[in-house]
């Protein structure tokens, strides 16, 4: 999505990945194998962020609007079109569902 929409989204859309892999080396290996260089990657390590944000499964998506409000949390399959969601949020509009 970032490569496809890079010009349109410019620097306004960020995809941040928090990995639950056992080691940071596993995260690096996974990112390199999948060629996922554009998203920002973090290794959760001993962080309690999954509990803090109510993450109950993987993958898990949180969409945050232009005001910093979390407007969706859950499995990405529960969104019909994430690219449209990003476009809608960038216009300052709300997403539904």
N, C-alpha and C positions, 0 to 999 in steps of 0.2 A: 504494500500500500504506500509506503513512504517513497519508494523508488518511482512508482507510477504517478503519484500526486505531488512529488517534490516541488515542482515549479509552482503549482497552484497553492499548496499549503505552506510553502517556504519554510520558515522556522516556527510556524504557529502550532503545528501538531507534533507532539512528542510521544513516542511509544517507549515506556519504561518497563523493563522486564525484571522481575524479582524471582530468582531461581531457588528451588528447594533442593537442588542437587547436593550430594554429600560433600563435595569439595569445590573450591573455586576453579581448580584445574578441569573438573568435569564440565563446568559452565563454559569455560574457554573452548574446550574441545567441541562441545555441542554447538556453540555459536559458529565456530569455524566450519564444521561439517555442514551446517544448514545455510551458511553464508548470510547470517543475520547480523551484518555489520552496522546497519543503520539504527536499529533500536538501541536504547541505552540499557545496559545490563548490570544487574547487581546480584550478588550472592547473598542469600538471606542469612546464612551461617547460624548464629545463635539468637538472632533477632526474634522478637515476639510479634512482628508485623502481621503475620497471618491471623493471630488471635485479635490483635487490635482492630484490624479491618474486616474481621469476620469472613476470612477466606476458608471455605470448607472443601474445596476441590481444585483440581488442576485440569485444564487451564481456567483461569479466573480473570475477568476483565473489570476494570473500574474506569468509567468514562467521567471526565471532569470538565465542566463547562468553562467558559472564558472568565467567569467570576471566581473559579476555584472550588465550586460546589460539586460533590460527587453526585452525578445524576443517574448512574446505573452501576450496579454491582452484580456480577454473576457470570455464568458460563457464556462465552462468546456466541455459541449456537443459539442462544436466546435473543440475539439481535439479528434481524433479517439482513442488514447491510451496514457494516461498521463504517465503510467509506462515506455513505450517505449521512450517518450519524455525525461523523467529524465535520462534514460540510455544513450540516444544520447547526451544530454547536458553534462553528466559526462565524456564522451569520448572527450569533447572539440569540438564536431561537432555541426552543425547548425540544427535547426528544421525548417520545412517549413509548409506553410498552414495557 
